[in-house]
Amino acid sequence: MNIGLFGGTFNPFHNGHLGIIEHVKKTCELEKIFLIPSATPPHKPDINLAPANDRFDMVKKSLSGLEDFMVSDKELIRKGPSFTIDTINEFKKEYGQKTRFFLLMGSDAFLDITTWERKNQIFEAVRIIIMLRGHWESYHPIVSFIDENISKGYIFNEKNNTFSHRTKKKILVCKVPKIEISSTMIRERVKNNQSIKGLVPEIVEKMIKTKELYT
């Protein structure tokens, strides 16, 4: 079974997230995708972060009825900062060796991975899907970054946009639709009393209003 793991603050969860995970699931032939809200993101300490339980509920309720998409609370019940490698190892222990896991990452997150905790273990433990939005005209920056910061042992196959390595898991590049929605934009709109209708699932819009989040 091929399972995707997509972590993030989801602050808040929005329709762009939905569009991207549906595209990646189909394009990369994943059977399921787990969305994993982070409790204490070590790389985003200063953002206007809604309570973890509210962000978890936003994702859970937004995915209701979508049987191939699920939300995980692994990083919410773990104490301390949320480190990706710990989450990966928990999933691998739970599902066993017959399951292939794919870590979904936006290009910005991937280019920041050199600052992540035990980042070398990530490349040995799980396949990575780099999600590139429409403005990327060339893969050269990704190729150069991997060669200079991850390992010179990766070989890039232009036919299937995949990096292969003798001892590490594959890295796949998946172009995703350019969706002009971001969590930052939504928080700003809420703060300025502007409508977010159509930018987030209806249940998320309702939660933000009811709980007075991001005001």
C-alpha positions as CSV (number, residue, x, y, z in Angstrom):
1,M,0.0,0.0,0.0
2,N,1.2,3.5,-0.8
3,I,0.4,6.1,1.9
4,G,1.1,9.8,1.8
5,L,2.0,11.8,4.9
6,F,1.3,15.5,4.8
7,G,2.2,17.5,7.9
8,G,1.6,21.2,8.5
9,T,0.1,23.7,10.9
10,F,-3.1,23.9,8.7
11,N,-3.6,27.3,10.3
12,P,-6.3,27.3,9.0
13,F,-7.0,24.4,6.6
14,H,-8.2,25.7,3.3
15,N,-9.5,24.7,-0.2
16,G,-6.0,24.9,-1.6
17,H,-4.9,22.1,0.7
18,L,-7.8,20.0,-0.5
19,G,-7.1,20.6,-4.2
20,I,-3.4,19.8,-3.8
21,I,-3.8,16.5,-1.9
22,E,-6.4,15.3,-4.3
23,H,-4.1,16.0,-7.2
24,V,-1.1,14.4,-5.6
25,K,-3.0,11.3,-4.6
26,K,-4.1,10.7,-8.2
27,T,-0.9,11.7,-9.9
28,C,1.4,9.7,-7.6
29,E,-1.0,6.8,-7.2
30,L,-1.4,6.9,-3.5
31,E,-4.1,4.9,-1.8
32,K,-4.4,7.1,1.2
33,I,-3.1,10.4,2.6
34,F,-2.8,11.2,6.2
35,L,-2.9,14.9,7.1
36,I,-0.9,15.6,10.3
37,P,-1.5,18.9,12.1
38,S,1.5,19.9,14.2
39,A,1.1,20.9,17.8
40,T,4.3,23.0,18.3
41,P,5.9,23.6,14.9
42,P,9.6,24.2,15.6
43,H,10.0,26.3,12.4
44,K,7.0,28.6,12.9
45,P,7.1,29.8,16.5
46,D,5.8,33.3,15.8
47,I,2.7,32.8,13.7
48,N,-0.9,33.5,15.0
49,L,-1.5,29.9,15.7
50,A,-5.0,28.7,16.5
51,P,-5.3,26.0,19.3
52,A,-4.1,22.6,18.2
53,N,-7.5,21.0,18.8
54,D,-9.3,23.5,16.7
55,R,-6.9,23.0,13.8
56,F,-7.3,19.3,14.2
57,D,-11.1,19.6,14.1
58,M,-10.9,21.8,11.0
59,V,-9.0,19.2,9.1
60,K,-11.1,16.3,10.4
61,K,-14.4,17.9,9.6
62,S,-13.2,19.1,6.2
63,L,-12.3,15.5,5.3
64,S,-15.6,14.0,6.4
65,G,-16.9,11.8,3.6
66,L,-13.5,11.6,1.8
67,E,-12.6,8.0,2.7
68,D,-9.1,8.1,1.3
69,F,-8.1,11.2,3.3
70,M,-7.6,11.0,7.1
71,V,-6.3,13.2,9.9
72,S,-3.8,12.0,12.5
73,D,-3.3,13.3,16.0
74,K,0.2,11.7,16.4
75,E,1.9,15.1,16.7
76,L,-0.8,16.5,19.0
77,I,-0.5,13.8,21.7
78,R,3.3,13.8,21.6
79,K,4.9,16.2,24.1
80,G,7.3,18.9,23.0
81,P,8.1,20.1,19.4
82,S,6.8,18.1,16.5
83,F,9.7,16.5,14.6
84,T,8.9,14.9,11.3
85,I,11.3,11.9,11.7
86,D,9.5,10.9,14.9
87,T,6.2,10.9,13.2
88,I,7.5,8.9,10.2
89,N,8.9,6.3,12.5
90,E,5.6,6.0,14.4
91,F,3.7,5.3,11.2
92,K,6.3,2.8,10.0
93,K,6.1,0.9,13.3
94,E,2.3,0.9,13.2
95,Y,1.8,-0.2,9.5
96,G,4.9,-2.5,9.0
97,Q,7.3,-3.0,6.2
98,K,4.7,-3.8,3.5
99,T,3.5,-0.2,3.5
100,R,5.4,2.4,1.4
101,F,5.2,5.9,2.9
102,F,5.6,9.1,0.9
103,L,6.3,12.4,2.7
104,L,4.5,15.2,0.9
105,M,6.4,18.5,1.0
106,G,5.9,21.9,-0.6
107,S,9.0,23.2,-2.4
108,D,9.6,25.9,0.3
109,A,9.6,23.3,3.0
110,F,11.9,21.0,1.1
111,L,14.4,23.8,0.5
112,D,14.4,24.4,4.3
113,I,14.9,20.8,5.2
114,T,18.6,21.3,6.0
115,T,17.4,22.9,9.3
116,W,15.2,19.9,10.2
117,E,16.0,17.6,13.1
118,R,17.8,14.4,12.0
119,K,17.1,15.3,8.3
120,N,19.5,12.6,7.0
121,Q,17.3,9.9,8.7
122,I,14.3,11.2,6.8
123,F,15.8,10.4,3.4
124,E,16.7,6.9,4.6
125,A,13.3,6.2,6.1
126,V,10.7,7.5,3.6
127,R,10.2,8.5,0.0
128,I,9.6,12.2,-0.5
129,I,7.2,13.9,-2.9
130,I,8.2,17.5,-3.6
131,M,5.1,19.5,-4.6
132,L,6.0,22.2,-7.1
133,R,3.5,24.9,-7.9
134,G,3.1,26.2,-11.4
135,H,5.6,29.1,-11.3
136,W,8.5,26.6,-11.4
137,E,9.9,26.6,-15.0
138,S,12.8,24.3,-14.4
139,Y,13.9,21.5,-12.0
140,H,17.4,22.8,-11.9
141,P,17.2,24.5,-8.5
142,I,15.9,21.3,-7.0
143,V,18.6,19.2,-8.6
144,S,21.3,21.7,-7.4
145,F,19.9,21.8,-3.9
146,I,19.8,18.0,-3.5
147,D,23.4,17.7,-4.9
148,E,24.8,20.4,-2.7
149,N,22.8,19.9,0.6
150,I,21.5,16.3,0.7
151,S,23.8,14.0,-1.2
152,K,25.8,13.9,-4.4
153,G,24.7,10.3,-4.9
154,Y,21.3,11.1,-6.3
155,I,20.6,10.5,-10.0
156,F,17.8,12.5,-11.6
157,N,15.6,10.8,-14.2
158,E,14.0,13.5,-16.4
159,K,11.5,11.1,-17.9
160,N,9.6,10.4,-14.6
161,N,11.0,13.4,-12.5
162,T,12.4,11.0,-9.9
163,F,15.7,11.1,-8.0
164,S,17.2,7.7,-7.2
165,H,20.0,6.9,-4.7
166,R,21.9,3.7,-3.9
167,T,21.2,3.8,-0.1
168,K,18.4,6.4,0.3
169,K,14.7,6.4,-0.7
170,K,13.5,8.0,-3.9
171,I,12.6,11.6,-4.2
172,L,9.7,12.4,-6.6
173,V,8.8,15.7,-8.1
174,C,5.1,16.4,-8.6
175,K,3.8,19.5,-10.3
176,V,0.7,20.7,-8.6
177,P,-2.0,23.3,-9.7
178,K,-1.2,26.9,-8.9
179,I,-3.8,27.8,-6.3
180,E,-3.8,31.4,-5.1
181,I,-4.9,30.6,-1.5
182,S,-2.7,30.6,1.6
183,S,-3.3,30.3,5.3
184,T,-1.6,33.7,5.8
185,M,-4.0,35.3,3.3
186,I,-7.0,33.9,5.2
187,R,-5.7,35.0,8.6
188,E,-5.2,38.5,7.2
189,R,-8.7,38.6,5.7
190,V,-10.3,37.4,9.0
191,K,-8.3,40.1,10.9
192,N,-9.5,42.8,8.5
193,N,-13.1,41.6,8.6
194,Q,-13.1,40.4,5.0
195,S,-15.0,37.4,3.6
196,I,-13.2,34.1,3.4
197,K,-16.2,32.4,1.7
198,G,-15.0,30.0,-1.0
199,L,-11.4,30.0,0.3
200,V,-12.0,27.5,3.0
201,P,-14.5,24.6,3.5
202,E,-17.8,25.9,4.9
203,I,-17.2,24.0,8.2
204,V,-13.9,25.8,8.6
205,E,-15.5,29.2,7.9
206,K,-18.1,28.5,10.6
207,M,-15.5,27.4,13.2
208,I,-13.4,30.5,12.6
209,K,-16.4,32.7,13.1
210,T,-17.9,30.8,16.1
211,K,-14.6,30.5,18.0
212,E,-13.4,34.0,16.9
213,L,-10.1,32.7,15.6
214,Y,-7.4,35.0,14.0
215,T,-9.1,38.2,15.1
